[in-house]
Amino acid sequence: MTLPDILGEDEATAAHRTRMRQLAAQHIAPHIEKAERLGMIVPEVRSAMAAAGCFGRALPVSCGGTGAGLRGFAVQQDELSRVWPTAAVAATWTNLSGLLLSKFGTPAHQDDLLRKAASGQALGAVAWTEPHGGSDAAGITTSARRVDAGWVLNGGKRLIDNITHADYVIVGARSDADAATRKGLSMFIVRRDDPGFVFGGTYDTLGLRAAGVGHFTLDDCLIPDDRLLGTEGRGFYQMMAMVEFGRIGVAAICLGIITAVLDATVAFLRDRSSFGRRLSGNEVILARIADLRVRLDAARLLTERAIRLYDAGIRCSTESAMAKLAASELSNDATATALHLHGGIGFTTETPVLRLFRDSPAFTIGEGTSEILRMIIGRDEFARAGE
Ligand SMILES: Cc1cc2nc3c(=O)[nH]c(=O)nc-3n(C[C@H](O)[C@H](O)[C@H](O)COP(=O)(O)OP(=O)(O)OC[C@H]3O[C@@H](n4cnc5c(N)ncnc54)[C@H](O)[C@@H]3O)c2cc1C
């Protein structure tokens, strides 16, 4: 019995899952090779995803989203990632930046930029990481100085998903140099055509080769006053309010990858024989498949718990960190095991396993590395013990 059966996926969610599965098979899979070669979400994929509501899945209906919340978003990310994790990554940043706009943006931002993001007309990015380090999120040094005409931003950002193609980017910057680290940070909306936004290029990456991961600088970038997003000095806390959503979303992507490679490996081994014996009956092989199955279901249960807490409006910093840690580390292990169990052909592009193996390591790094997540989980354990 599958976990969705036991956990009771309702009819609407099951139908949504089927639609996402069909979208991935019919409108995404045929274009992956071209998209990865060109390094972009090709128009055929972008328009099919937009028509299916992927870019606004978690956004409120009042802002042009589908109102499916985190559960609907997680189902989408799981299904898209079974076929092409890059499609899920593109949807991540438009949904995440859209959530920031819907929670903290002005009515004008919501009428214009947010609607365009939700419909897939405008692609978004969120830029926090800087060249000197990303794990210490409170330590960013990009500066924002208030001037008569608005704000002047200076600094550099790197490793930003979607930045190669984004129309706007939500940037974290220090607006008060004298305030204690967290309290001096604010968020700003920067548009690609703002004077002083200088796109620096796209990285040549191991995987996610069409995700447009790149870097940029802000050189005396002048933006109007109303591009401050939310409250000055609250940027760190506004960003942290999104972290649970982001981490559970990554867990869902990893569940999709693991499911895909496990299914592919079982299908490959089912009909294969060695030394006159079917490999599907070999004890060593069975043990490896069993371990993946057990860990996959455990990661799925951890993710389910985090989704339920989040959708009930309950803080789930530790639970979302646990879901992401378990799913992303298993994704690395599962893709490596799947590649190995495919034998030599696993080392080629003849099966989808190689691409998923390359894509996977991004997810133990982005949205909090495994070390940072372990720190959060470990600290919470001592806090609960009363230290
Ligand atoms: C594919 C991809 C997409 C990304 N997309 C975005 C994006 O859209 N927006 C964005 O802002 N960022 C993005 N990032 C950046 C990502 O968030 C950072 O890479 C991550 O936070 C780690 O920061 P860093 O690379 O500077 O490494 P560092 O912070 O310098 O860390 C280096 C290593 O040291 C470890 N480490 C750091 N501090 C500690 C500690 N206290 N204890 C133990 N170990 C520690 C880390 O876990 C890591 O292994 C992306 C990264 C990747 C790979």
The ligand as an ORCA input file, in Angstrom:
! r2SCAN-3c Opt
* xyz 0 1
  C      21.896     25.153     -6.879
  C      21.907     26.221     -5.826
  C      20.914     27.193     -5.840
  C      20.893     28.223     -4.892
  N      19.918     29.179     -4.952
  C      19.951     30.229     -4.099
  C      19.003     31.286     -4.217
  O      18.122     31.264     -5.079
  N      19.101     32.335     -3.369
  C      20.064     32.411     -2.407
  O      20.098     33.409     -1.668
  N      21.001     31.418     -2.271
  C      20.956     30.337     -3.096
  N      21.901     29.332     -3.004
  C      22.979     29.482     -2.057
  C      22.864     28.579     -0.844
  O      21.814     29.010     -0.025
  C      24.227     28.617     -0.153
  O      25.158     27.989     -1.007
  C      24.201     27.926      1.196
  O      23.432     28.663      2.113
  C      25.617     27.771      1.771
  O      26.305     28.984      1.720
  P      27.764     29.035      1.057
  O      27.724     28.389     -0.263
  O      28.259     30.420      1.138
  O      28.649     28.125      2.005
  P      29.237     28.525      3.428
  O      28.206     29.170      4.275
  O      30.514     29.261      3.239
  O      29.557     27.096      4.033
  C      30.603     26.263      3.513
  C      30.487     24.882      4.175
  O      30.662     25.039      5.605
  C      29.517     24.524      6.290
  N      29.247     25.403      7.432
  C      28.986     26.730      7.414
  N      28.787     27.184      8.660
  C      28.905     26.105      9.486
  C      28.815     25.913     10.888
  N      28.552     26.940     11.723
  N      29.004     24.676     11.380
  C      29.285     23.628     10.561
  N      29.384     23.754      9.218
  C      29.203     24.967      8.694
  C      28.387     24.543      5.289
  O      27.384     23.614      5.618
  C      29.124     24.229      3.996
  O      29.273     22.852      3.857
  C      21.908     28.270     -3.906
  C      22.899     27.277     -3.875
  C      22.900     26.267     -4.821
  C      23.981     25.224     -4.786
*
